[in-house]
Amino acid sequence: MSNPSLTAPAPDRARIGGLRSITLSRGPIEPNTGLLDYVVRNDAHTWIRRGGGLVAYGETARFTGAGPGRFAEAQDWWRGQLATADVDNPLRQSGTGLIAFGSFAFSKTSAYESRLIVPEIVVGCSDGSSWLTYITSDAGADVTPEAAEAVLAAYLDDVAPERAPHPGDRLSPGILSEGEYMVAVAEGVRHVQAEELSKLVLARDVVAELGAPIATAQVLRELAVRYEDCWTYSVDGLIGSTPEMLIKVENSTARARVLAGTLDRANAPAGDPDYPQRVLAGSDKQLHEHSIAIDSLTRQLEPFTSSMTSHSEPFVLQLPNVWHLASDVTAQLTVDGEGQVPTSLALVEALHPTAAVCGTPTTVAGALIRELEHLERGPYAGPVGWMDAEGNGEWGIALRGAVVESPTRIRLYAGCGIVEGSQPEAELAETWSKFRPMIQALDLSS
């Protein structure tokens, strides 16, 4: 791997934990591979799209929490870290300086520990330029450009081996069998038809049992290459490539991408380029599901904004496994009396869970999910991403992913939006289309 020359501007320090950090501007990253050249270890934290984003290693500080207050407690912890940190960050752009990667439980009743992790070393890339951040809690550490490069080199020297398919690899049913999932979907439709709610999202799991340990770095590279329009994430054993951006905050602008309405590309007729537009945009069921999702997000986001724009009609997003109806939302955030805008994590707390992953009304949908799924979602469909010291951040919804439960056991998750017109057989098939990214990246067959 190349080692670009460093730019070492004069320090611009602010007493803002016992954490100390330095951020350095670096040369351009190889455009064909981007940050993937740095995804070489199985313990990487990643947030990558089209070669840009963040790759990190190590752990300098950690927050864990559970229950309804998990977001507010995490934000308080982060403020406490920032209040006493010694930060040298002349770049002052989103994703530089002190950052934390995060993964939060889907449900406030979940036993899964939501977490923020401050890494030791971070390589970032945006618009072709790159930077390196070194973070330590060691008061005696040498926090210099040379030390940062040495720490990075030490991590990159320990390259994880790649993995070939093993005869012992197999895919097993999860908590619900296929038949039991279809029964759950039918029961969900019954509740929708009874007008108890307008949409319900029901998920299921399958388990990959491997004959040899997972090569997580290899899986992440596969996902990032195959699904370059998605955000490939890895935080403490939660891995995947999500097409759905819950919220991105950069300075005073917030952006989100909402997906609802799915069509499997495996069943598409050849030579019919209008097929996805006709079937998705021409389907009352799909449009209804999408309108519920977009209305849910914009309604929750509106109190934090001075203006907001979104597509008048959803567009068809093409991914290697499926087509989705998608809408992008952009909002200008309201500045409070102290000149501050809401942080990305504050918006995550306000927006989660959206109708796209829970249903609506949220309280009714949440209770039915617990009744019908029989599944501990853990971090599945919860917020995953990163935040920096300025409140910027990118938080996706943990979809198209899995939890690494042990080196040879990986639990995959997929869910579907249930509305009045849903058919159990079709929803089951849709879950398989959503499992496909992880199944392919693990080099398994269903």
Secondary structure, DSSP 8 states (H G I E B T S, - for coil): ------B-----EEE----EEEEEEE----TTTGGGGG--STT-EEEEETTEEEEEE--SEEEEE-STTHHHHHHHHHHHHHHT-EEE-SS--TT-SSEEEEE--S-TT--S-EEEEE-SEEEEEETTEEEEEEEE--TTS--SHHHHHHHHHHHHTS--------TT-EEEE-SS-HHHHHHHHHHHHHHHHTTS-SEEEEEEEEEEE-SS---HHHHHHHHHHHTTTSEEEEETTEEEEES-EEEEEETTEEEEEEEEEEEEGGG--TT-TTHHIIIIIT-HHHHHHHHHHHHHHHHHHGGGEEEEEE-SS-EEEE-SSEEEEEEEEEEEE---TTS----HHHHHHHH-S-TTTTEESHHHHHHHHHHHH----TTTTSEEEEEETTS-EEEEE--SEEEEEETTEEEEEEEEEE-TT--HHHHHHHHHHHHHHHHHHTT---
